[in-house]
């Protein structure tokens, strides 16, 4: 009896949490399937299945272009962050050198600053480098917030790998590059999947830098593009389009998390448990 | 061509001297065991030879080459680690072959060498397995095979048997001895286990506190320990030590009993006697020590008897004959074999 009550309570708690988390997405989904005046009518069940909103965002906006931009930016950020973080983790986790702790904490300190605080300074940097209104500018600026945590997580993970494996590789005559890419990288795959996914999500969702460092719609990423969706006249709020677009940008993230979920759990807990 | 020579070798970590000017000459094909208590520097010495640690001063020669500042891979050494240190994501075959992927080794030679080493260690049908699908003993064989294929001038073993269970340890020990017979290469083996040292070594190097305490054949170390430390480290159960005052060939031990001892030495000294050199005597026998039995351990082929003298000094003896063994609480008269007594001065050095 007591077990039954506990079970019921747990189920109830989970259901409440799920509803709280998923309701906004659900509401966006059912709204995106409505059209005309029906949009402003509050309902909790799907009333119609009209896909015109989805067709409109592809036709009226350059939404395909925006998605492509987001994919390019997020993928590049992940690839660059992981490549830099892996090599940095090898140095910070395995090589003894003066100022190592200092360096490690400076990297952490970078993530202390709120985006808005560095925005104007970074704007100047981006202009000087000639990266204004380009995807490269976004990739460059996103690394500011992805690198600190990728470096930290991978460094912790690298420290936990047995030293003997590296020593065996040294005796086998392998160069540091081969050791990192052929021995450590496969062993760190779960950690890299987890941090890579988090970096991807951060880059995919980023709004402030994307808004500030781009000018034309051809260079915009999805979050900015959605925010700037306009209707036919200034009196029309294209609610249906916005909802349809929101649903579309959510799907890749859900797919990624589902694909990597096993690695995600392994990667996020492994370092913590051993460390 | 694989003589190993250590020349005044020292290693310091911060302000701690781990290796203190060691000189050692290991001849080609010799099986040398570094043994000692933990923290004596035996593993560090091995790692210095491997090149995993940089020497603070002194030189290391392998063959006729000074390798003190040569990178580990170019020293012609292979190492087997206590934790096996296999690459977890590669199968046994790739683990063994991985170090051979160098430009001047052709595909066929690699394959041939891997198969031959696998044959030798009886792991030929395990080659497609990953390390986590192998038992501890099998993993250690893969690690040894990985060391063999590189055809090193010197094999280094860092406590390779410590992670194995007792039965497997004895078997692998024998296999390593046979491997040495087959390959005839120089081997250096580190262990804290004196039994492994005694059974494997051509020569034992006993280390204590970063110095060589004694180097010699297992028999040398067992029969003629150079110091009290060596006497107590080698042999199981541990050698008994009785402090005594010696005058005119008669030792008076702490319990007040007297003992004839064939020596010219006078003054204070420690008398060492191994448990197997103590026999039961008749109570009236002159020179006998009287003790009370605390506990008897039956180890099968003999009994280990733990006893105490009148003053509380512990004495361990091995009772190996067929007569009824002493029982707990019983009083015993003990005869110490006068020709198997070891005498150590107060500085710990052996007195002849």
Contacts between the chains, C-beta under 8 A, distances in Angstrom:
chain1	res1	chain2	res2	distance
A	162	B	83	6.1
A	162	B	85	6.7
A	164	B	81	4.5
A	164	B	82	7.7
A	164	B	83	5.1
A	164	B	84	7.9
A	164	B	85	3.6
A	165	B	85	5.1
A	165	B	86	7.8
A	165	B	87	6.6
A	165	B	88	7.8
A	167	B	50	8.0
A	167	B	52	5.4
A	167	B	79	7.5
A	167	B	81	7.2
A	167	B	85	6.8
A	168	B	79	7.2
A	168	B	81	6.4
A	168	B	85	4.0
A	168	B	86	7.7
A	168	B	87	7.7
A	168	B	146	7.7
A	169	B	87	7.6
A	170	B	52	7.0
A	170	B	72	5.3
A	170	B	73	6.8
A	171	B	50	6.5
A	171	B	52	7.8
A	171	B	72	5.2
A	171	B	73	6.3
A	171	B	77	7.1
A	171	B	78	6.7
A	171	B	79	5.3
A	171	B	99	7.6
A	172	B	73	6.9
A	172	B	98	6.1
A	172	B	99	3.2
A	172	B	146	7.9
A	172	B	150	7.6
A	173	B	73	3.2
A	173	B	74	7.6
A	173	B	99	6.2
A	173	B	102	6.6
A	174	B	73	7.8
A	174	B	98	7.9
A	174	B	99	7.5
A	183	B	87	5.9
A	186	B	89	4.2
A	187	B	88	6.4
A	187	B	89	6.3
